[in-house]
């Protein structure tokens, strides 16, 4: 099963890279873009877990390793369903 | 006093730190390999600057899971002295031995320059040799040095005298201009509540001899060594 985890800065944290991208878009005439937040994407290939087990393990991995909860938040989704044994 | 300098893949100030402690300050000093499980009886663990694991994921995030870090955590929790310099400070934050996190510098530039620092707490094992009102001149070299912590954490740090170093101007004022990386409250160095773990972004080992442009970094090491 393939899982995608998205990590981005919390709203309370300034994202200077996102701001720089937004400013570049403004310069190029895309003034309708009012905010940009930059983040990270992780795609995990998971084997040997049921979907239920994966649903427990993924937030744990994201919270412990992939994101730093002091500054970042995360969302995740399963891209393909678990194979039935 | 016996110092141990931890070596991660990607550490690049480990030899400078070793040299400053051993050759300049004449202390017994050993390297500690990150894969070992042995602190070799050191009195102080130093996590040096550099780019452990290439700063992959986040600065200090992977080094935190090195085998030796388990021993370092137990050592610190038992009162052992731990000094984290630059990347070492980032590792201490990721480990949770110090509160908060590092963000990319506010101006998105790698900063390599001397800064002036005000010592906010001289009553620590790391700063007791600093004179009252003395400003330190130390070099920084980092990309991810913008200290961040939620407001309630910052308040707690202040109340417990945990802010040890602040970026200041030549008059000793913590101005916006002096705050080169945009850190919360101009914070450049922090200590834990128990007073045995210090993290700082500036490099004292790079300012331990006059020929390097400053000897102010010696004060940090000499404070530790002082019986």
Interface residues (C-beta under 8 A of the other chain):
Chain A: X12 X13 X14 X16 X17 X20 X65 X66 X68 X70 X71
Chain B: X57 X58 X61 X65 X94 X100 X101 X103 X104 X106 X107 X108 X148 X149 X150
